[in-house]
C-alpha cells in the first residue's frame, strides 16, 4: 500500500496529488517487476533491475534505470517537528 505523508509534502512545498501519482506509478511497476522475480535496486544514485538466477552469489543485472535512486537500510526517524526523515 502506498502511503503519502501530507505534512512532509507540505513541509517540502510539494503537491500531495502529484506525489501520490508518482508513488503509485513506481509502486505499480515494482509490483509488476516482483511478479517476474525482479528486484528494483537502488544504490549510490543509480537504479537497476536485478534477478537471482541462482547461478552466482550476486544477482544478475537485467536493466539500468533512469533517474536518481539511492539505497541504504531504509531507516527512518521523526525529527523534532514530528516530520518523517530518512537516513543520511
N, C-alpha and C positions, 0 to 999 in steps of 0.2 A: 504494500500500500504506500503510495506516495504521500508524504506529509509536507505541507508548506508551513513555514514558520512566519506568520504575518508580522509579528513585532520585529523580527530580524529583517524582513523585507523593507519594512517602513524605516528602520534604522539605516539601511543601506540605500534608501531612496529608490527602491525598485518597485515596479508594478507587479503586485501579487498575482494577477491573472497571467501575465507573461511568464513569470517564474513557474507557475503551475503548469502552463502549456509545455514549457521546455522540460521540466522534471517528468511530466507524464510521458512525453515522447522518448526521453532517454530510458525511462523505466520500461516502456513497452518494448523497445529494441533489446534491452538487456534480457528481458524475459524470453524473447524470440531466440536470442543467442544461447541462452541457457537450455532451451529445448533441443538445440543441436549439439549440446555438450560443450559449448564455447563459454569462455570467461572473458568479460570485459576487464582488462587490467590497465591500471594507471600507475605511473611511477616516473619520477624525475621529469615531469612535464610532458611526457609522451603517453600515448594510449595504443594498446594493441588488443587484438582478439587472439585468445590462446585456447588450446585444447590439450588435454592429457591423452596422448596416444599410446601410453604405456610402453613405449619403446626406448625411453631415456629417462633420466632423473628430472629433467626440466621439461616444461610444457612446450609444445610446438606452436610457434607464432604463425598464424594464418593471414593476418592483416594488420596494417598500421592504420591508426585513426587520426583524422584531422581534428585540431582543436587542442586546448590545454587540458591535460589530465595530470592529476597528482595522486599519490598513494599515501601510504603510511598505515598505521594501525587503526585509524578511524576514531581515535579518542576524541571525546567532546566534553566540554565543561561549560557551565553557566558563568558569565562574567559578573562583576559587581553590580551591573544593571539588570541582571537576570536574562541577558541575551545568550543564546547558544553559540559557542565558539568551537572551532575545530583546532586540532593540534597545529603547532607552528613548526 
